[in-house]
């Protein structure tokens, strides 16, 4: 995976991704993980500058509507988390790398929302029906 915070799409484009914690040692562990998606950035330049890293997959879950899969896990020294959206044929749609999220270890679905949980019980709620994460 690219070693830089970002939302990487299968067409080699990327969007900045800002994750403010709470991380593993945050006093509010068990709370929502705030994040926001920013503007585009040069993926090739980010990989050239920061390199790539390995990750471990903790879950791979079929989406309730049958449109694909969501995968999650982490790497590094415990602070890195990733999420990946795969199509129904398991082709990559996007990967989100986050350096202050901690590894994602579980997922459940609440109506149109996907709720992922990291290894400290922090939650991140996503709308996979939207244009950015769809």
MINUMAR-130119 format. One record per residue (C-alpha): residue number from 1; residue in one letter; x, y, z. Coordinates in nm, 2 decimals, padded with zeros to 4 digits. Example, Ala and Ser with C-alpha at 12.3 -4.5 7.8 and 13.67 -1.06 7.14 Angstrom:
<site n="1" res="A" east="01.23" north="-00.45" up="00.78"/>
<site n="2" res="S" east="01.37" north="-00.11" up="00.71"/>
This chain:
<site n="1" res="X" east="00.00" north="00.00" up="00.00"/>
<site n="2" res="X" east="00.12" north="00.36" up="-00.05"/>
<site n="3" res="X" east="00.28" north="00.49" up="00.26"/>
<site n="4" res="X" east="00.09" north="00.82" up="00.26"/>
<site n="5" res="X" east="-00.25" north="00.92" up="00.40"/>
<site n="6" res="X" east="-00.49" north="00.91" up="00.11"/>
<site n="7" res="X" east="-00.78" north="00.77" up="-00.08"/>
<site n="8" res="X" east="-00.63" north="00.58" up="-00.37"/>
<site n="9" res="X" east="-00.86" north="00.49" up="-00.66"/>
<site n="10" res="X" east="-00.81" north="00.21" up="-00.92"/>
<site n="11" res="X" east="-00.76" north="00.47" up="-01.20"/>
<site n="12" res="X" east="-00.44" north="00.59" up="-01.03"/>
<site n="13" res="X" east="-00.59" north="00.91" up="-00.89"/>
<site n="14" res="X" east="-00.59" north="01.00" up="-00.52"/>
<site n="15" res="X" east="-00.76" north="01.23" up="-00.28"/>
<site n="16" res="X" east="-00.61" north="01.37" up="00.04"/>
<site n="17" res="X" east="-00.75" north="01.20" up="00.35"/>
<site n="18" res="X" east="-00.73" north="01.36" up="00.69"/>
<site n="19" res="X" east="-00.77" north="01.15" up="01.00"/>
<site n="20" res="X" east="-00.73" north="01.33" up="01.33"/>
<site n="21" res="X" east="-00.75" north="01.03" up="01.56"/>
<site n="22" res="X" east="-00.84" north="00.92" up="01.82"/>
<site n="23" res="X" east="-00.55" north="00.68" up="01.80"/>
<site n="24" res="X" east="-00.44" north="00.40" up="02.03"/>
<site n="25" res="X" east="-00.34" north="00.62" up="02.32"/>
<site n="26" res="X" east="-00.61" north="00.88" up="02.29"/>
<site n="27" res="X" east="-00.80" north="00.94" up="02.62"/>
<site n="28" res="X" east="-01.13" north="00.91" up="02.42"/>
<site n="29" res="X" east="-01.06" north="00.56" up="02.29"/>
<site n="30" res="X" east="-01.40" north="00.41" up="02.20"/>
<site n="31" res="X" east="-01.52" north="00.73" up="02.03"/>
<site n="32" res="X" east="-01.58" north="00.81" up="01.66"/>
<site n="33" res="X" east="-01.28" north="00.85" up="01.44"/>
<site n="34" res="X" east="-01.31" north="01.20" up="01.27"/>
<site n="35" res="X" east="-01.20" north="01.21" up="00.91"/>
<site n="36" res="X" east="-01.25" north="01.42" up="00.60"/>
<site n="37" res="X" east="-01.17" north="01.38" up="00.24"/>
<site n="38" res="X" east="-00.97" north="01.66" up="00.07"/>
<site n="39" res="X" east="-00.86" north="01.75" up="-00.27"/>
<site n="40" res="X" east="-00.67" north="01.56" up="-00.53"/>
<site n="41" res="X" east="-00.30" north="01.49" up="-00.51"/>
<site n="42" res="X" east="-00.03" north="01.33" up="-00.74"/>
<site n="43" res="X" east="-00.03" north="00.96" up="-00.65"/>
<site n="44" res="X" east="00.30" north="00.88" up="-00.83"/>
<site n="45" res="X" east="00.48" north="01.17" up="-00.66"/>
<site n="46" res="X" east="00.34" north="01.05" up="-00.32"/>
<site n="47" res="X" east="00.46" north="00.70" up="-00.37"/>
<site n="48" res="X" east="00.80" north="00.82" up="-00.50"/>
<site n="49" res="X" east="00.84" north="01.05" up="-00.19"/>
<site n="50" res="X" east="00.70" north="00.81" up="00.08"/>
<site n="51" res="X" east="00.73" north="00.46" up="-00.07"/>
<site n="52" res="X" east="00.50" north="00.17" up="00.01"/>
<site n="53" res="X" east="00.43" north="-00.05" up="00.31"/>
<site n="54" res="X" east="00.28" north="-00.39" up="00.38"/>
<site n="55" res="X" east="-00.04" north="-00.44" up="00.56"/>
<site n="56" res="X" east="-00.23" north="-00.72" up="00.73"/>
<site n="57" res="X" east="-00.59" north="-00.79" up="00.65"/>
<site n="58" res="X" east="-00.82" north="-00.83" up="00.95"/>
<site n="59" res="X" east="-01.15" north="-00.87" up="00.77"/>
<site n="60" res="X" east="-01.31" north="-00.90" up="00.43"/>
<site n="61" res="X" east="-01.69" north="-00.86" up="00.44"/>
<site n="62" res="X" east="-01.95" north="-00.88" up="00.16"/>
<site n="63" res="X" east="-02.16" north="-00.56" up="00.13"/>
<site n="64" res="X" east="-02.53" north="-00.62" up="00.22"/>
<site n="65" res="X" east="-02.65" north="-00.52" up="-00.13"/>
<site n="66" res="X" east="-02.42" north="-00.77" up="-00.31"/>
<site n="67" res="X" east="-02.23" north="-00.50" up="-00.49"/>
<site n="68" res="X" east="-01.89" north="-00.59" up="-00.36"/>
<site n="69" res="X" east="-01.67" north="-00.63" up="-00.06"/>
<site n="70" res="X" east="-01.51" north="-00.42" up="00.21"/>
<site n="71" res="X" east="-01.16" north="-00.52" up="00.34"/>
<site n="72" res="X" east="-00.98" north="-00.37" up="00.64"/>
<site n="73" res="X" east="-00.67" north="-00.41" up="00.85"/>
<site n="74" res="X" east="-00.36" north="-00.23" up="00.93"/>
<site n="75" res="X" east="00.02" north="-00.23" up="00.96"/>
<site n="76" res="X" east="00.32" north="-00.04" up="01.08"/>
<site n="77" res="X" east="00.36" north="00.00" up="01.46"/>
<site n="78" res="X" east="-00.01" north="-00.03" up="01.53"/>
<site n="79" res="X" east="-00.11" north="00.32" up="01.42"/>
<site n="80" res="X" east="-00.18" north="00.25" up="01.05"/>
<site n="81" res="X" east="-00.52" north="00.14" up="00.93"/>
<site n="82" res="X" east="-00.65" north="00.07" up="00.59"/>
<site n="83" res="X" east="-00.99" north="00.01" up="00.42"/>
<site n="84" res="X" east="-01.04" north="-00.12" up="00.07"/>
<site n="85" res="X" east="-01.36" north="-00.13" up="-00.14"/>
<site n="86" res="X" east="-01.37" north="-00.41" up="-00.39"/>
<site n="87" res="X" east="-01.62" north="-00.48" up="-00.66"/>
<site n="88" res="X" east="-01.84" north="-00.79" up="-00.68"/>
<site n="89" res="X" east="-01.56" north="-00.96" up="-00.88"/>
<site n="90" res="X" east="-01.31" north="-00.85" up="-00.61"/>
<site n="91" res="X" east="-01.15" north="-00.59" up="-00.84"/>
<site n="92" res="X" east="-01.01" north="-00.29" up="-00.65"/>
<site n="93" res="X" east="-01.22" north="00.03" up="-00.65"/>
<site n="94" res="X" east="-01.03" north="00.22" up="-00.38"/>
<site n="95" res="X" east="-00.80" north="00.19" up="-00.09"/>
<site n="96" res="X" east="-00.79" north="00.44" up="00.20"/>
<site n="97" res="X" east="-00.46" north="00.45" up="00.40"/>
<site n="98" res="X" east="-00.47" north="00.63" up="00.74"/>
<site n="99" res="X" east="-00.18" north="00.68" up="00.97"/>
<site n="100" res="X" east="-00.37" north="00.78" up="01.28"/>
<site n="101" res="X" east="-00.67" north="00.55" up="01.27"/>
<site n="102" res="X" east="-00.51" north="00.22" up="01.41"/>
<site n="103" res="X" east="-00.59" north="-00.11" up="01.23"/>
<site n="104" res="X" east="-00.95" north="-00.18" up="01.14"/>
<site n="105" res="X" east="-01.06" north="-00.51" up="01.28"/>
<site n="106" res="X" east="-01.44" north="-00.53" up="01.23"/>
<site n="107" res="X" east="-01.73" north="-00.40" up="01.03"/>
<site n="108" res="X" east="-02.11" north="-00.40" up="01.06"/>
<site n="109" res="X" east="-02.38" north="-00.23" up="00.85"/>
<site n="110" res="X" east="-02.65" north="00.01" up="00.97"/>
<site n="111" res="X" east="-02.89" north="00.08" up="00.69"/>
<site n="112" res="X" east="-02.70" north="00.27" up="00.42"/>
<site n="113" res="X" east="-02.40" north="00.32" up="00.65"/>
<site n="114" res="X" east="-02.10" north="00.10" up="00.71"/>
<site n="115" res="X" east="-01.94" north="00.12" up="01.05"/>
<site n="116" res="X" east="-01.58" north="00.00" up="01.09"/>
<site n="117" res="X" east="-01.42" north="-00.05" up="01.42"/>
<site n="118" res="X" east="-01.05" north="-00.03" up="01.50"/>
<site n="119" res="X" east="-00.85" north="-00.23" up="01.75"/>
<site n="120" res="X" east="-00.93" north="00.01" up="02.03"/>
<site n="121" res="X" east="-01.31" north="00.01" up="01.97"/>
<site n="122" res="X" east="-01.31" north="00.35" up="01.79"/>
<site n="123" res="X" east="-01.57" north="00.37" up="01.51"/>
<site n="124" res="X" east="-01.57" north="00.53" up="01.17"/>
<site n="125" res="X" east="-01.90" north="00.56" up="00.98"/>
<site n="126" res="X" east="-01.89" north="00.56" up="00.60"/>
<site n="127" res="X" east="-02.15" north="00.61" up="00.34"/>
<site n="128" res="X" east="-02.05" north="00.37" up="00.06"/>
<site n="129" res="X" east="-02.34" north="00.49" up="-00.16"/>
<site n="130" res="X" east="-02.19" north="00.84" up="-00.20"/>
<site n="131" res="X" east="-01.99" north="00.95" up="-00.49"/>
<site n="132" res="X" east="-01.65" north="00.96" up="-00.31"/>
<site n="133" res="X" east="-01.66" north="00.62" up="-00.15"/>
<site n="134" res="X" east="-01.92" north="00.45" up="-00.37"/>
